[in-house]
Amino acid sequence: MAKPKSPKALALLICKAVHEIKGSDLQWVSLRDLCKHMELRHNNAFDDALEYARNEELLSCGPLPIHSVMLTHNGEMAARGKTKRK
């Protein structure tokens, strides 16, 4: 997978990956499963993207340190490409 250039771009890819793993079910996905599915390593850029997604209310994140994530309604819409562009 090509490296996204911004936290926003990676956050959207994370939302899409969570949707691919769980569909529309609101269920938690471990970061290990998510990284494996995306074929990415959990690093600072990944953490920045998680922070962006949490701040934009795309993902619900477990308590720090984050071990799992779940799509919010906004994240579900982003994963489907149905969000308003800013």
Kinemage of the C-alpha trace (Angstrom):
@kinemage 1
@onewidth
@group {chain A} dominant
@subgroup {mainchain}
@vectorlist {calphas} color= white
{ca met a 1} P 0.000 0.000 0.000
{ca ala a 2} L 1.336 3.447 -0.910
{ca lys a 3} L 1.974 5.743 2.022
{ca pro a 4} L -0.674 8.459 2.378
{ca lys a 5} L 0.785 11.956 2.551
{ca ser a 6} L -1.401 13.323 5.347
{ca pro a 7} L -3.122 12.193 8.547
{ca lys a 8} L -6.474 12.944 6.882
{ca ala a 9} L -5.728 10.640 3.942
{ca leu a 10} L -4.572 7.820 6.219
{ca ala a 11} L -7.577 8.368 8.523
{ca leu a 12} L -9.914 7.866 5.556
{ca leu a 13} L -8.045 4.688 4.584
{ca ile a 14} L -8.379 3.469 8.182
{ca cys a 15} L -12.140 4.108 8.062
{ca lys a 16} L -12.404 2.174 4.803
{ca ala a 17} L -10.369 -0.697 6.262
{ca val a 18} L -12.533 -0.892 9.403
{ca his a 19} L -15.600 -0.947 7.152
{ca glu a 20} L -14.063 -3.736 5.050
{ca ile a 21} L -13.382 -5.780 8.184
{ca lys a 22} L -16.694 -5.254 10.019
{ca gly a 23} L -19.099 -3.877 7.405
{ca ser a 24} L -21.824 -1.684 8.853
{ca asp a 25} L -21.699 -3.482 12.208
{ca leu a 26} L -20.642 -1.190 15.030
{ca gln a 27} L -17.966 -3.429 16.471
{ca trp a 28} L -14.481 -2.805 17.787
{ca val a 29} L -11.485 -3.730 15.626
{ca ser a 30} L -8.097 -4.269 17.233
{ca leu a 31} L -5.214 -2.200 15.911
{ca arg a 32} L -3.292 -5.414 15.295
{ca asp a 33} L -6.048 -6.738 13.009
{ca leu a 34} L -6.404 -3.345 11.362
{ca cys a 35} L -2.681 -2.979 10.631
{ca lys a 36} L -2.531 -6.558 9.348
{ca his a 37} L -5.500 -5.926 7.034
{ca met a 38} L -3.959 -2.668 5.759
{ca glu a 39} L -0.470 -4.179 5.541
{ca leu a 40} L 0.917 -1.230 7.526
{ca arg a 41} L 3.027 -0.907 10.630
{ca his a 42} L 1.681 0.927 13.647
{ca asn a 43} L 3.908 4.010 13.787
{ca asn a 44} L 3.720 7.748 14.535
{ca ala a 45} L 1.944 8.502 11.240
{ca phe a 46} L -0.683 5.889 12.112
{ca asp a 47} L -1.139 7.468 15.561
{ca asp a 48} L -1.484 10.917 13.941
{ca ala a 49} L -4.177 9.549 11.640
{ca leu a 50} L -6.017 7.964 14.586
{ca glu a 51} L -5.900 11.281 16.437
{ca tyr a 52} L -7.228 13.093 13.351
{ca ala a 53} L -10.032 10.531 12.966
{ca arg a 54} L -10.967 10.820 16.633
{ca asn a 55} L -10.973 14.640 16.514
{ca glu a 56} L -13.127 14.620 13.368
{ca glu a 57} L -15.463 12.066 15.006
{ca leu a 58} L -14.774 9.436 12.334
{ca leu a 59} L -13.659 6.812 14.852
{ca ser a 60} L -14.293 5.943 18.448
{ca cys a 61} L -11.036 4.891 20.038
{ca gly a 62} L -10.432 2.798 23.098
{ca pro a 63} L -8.706 4.352 26.103
{ca leu a 64} L -5.026 5.310 25.847
{ca pro a 65} L -2.981 3.538 24.813
{ca ile a 66} L -5.358 2.816 21.960
{ca his a 67} L -5.807 -0.889 21.271
{ca ser a 68} L -9.014 -0.829 19.206
{ca val a 69} L -11.226 1.437 17.120
{ca met a 70} L -14.833 1.523 15.955
{ca leu a 71} L -16.470 3.518 13.170
{ca thr a 72} L -18.844 6.317 14.094
{ca his a 73} L -21.715 7.346 11.821
{ca asn a 74} L -19.413 9.978 10.268
{ca gly a 75} L -16.718 7.343 9.796
{ca glu a 76} L -19.194 5.019 8.124
{ca met a 77} L -20.167 7.783 5.698
{ca ala a 78} L -16.484 8.568 5.035
{ca ala a 79} L -15.767 4.899 4.348
{ca arg a 80} L -18.579 4.886 1.815
{ca gly a 81} L -17.368 8.156 0.240
{ca lys a 82} L -20.513 10.046 1.226
{ca thr a 83} L -19.033 12.907 3.239
{ca lys a 84} L -19.082 16.600 2.554
{ca arg a 85} L -15.731 17.861 1.355
{ca lys a 86} L -14.127 20.560 3.486
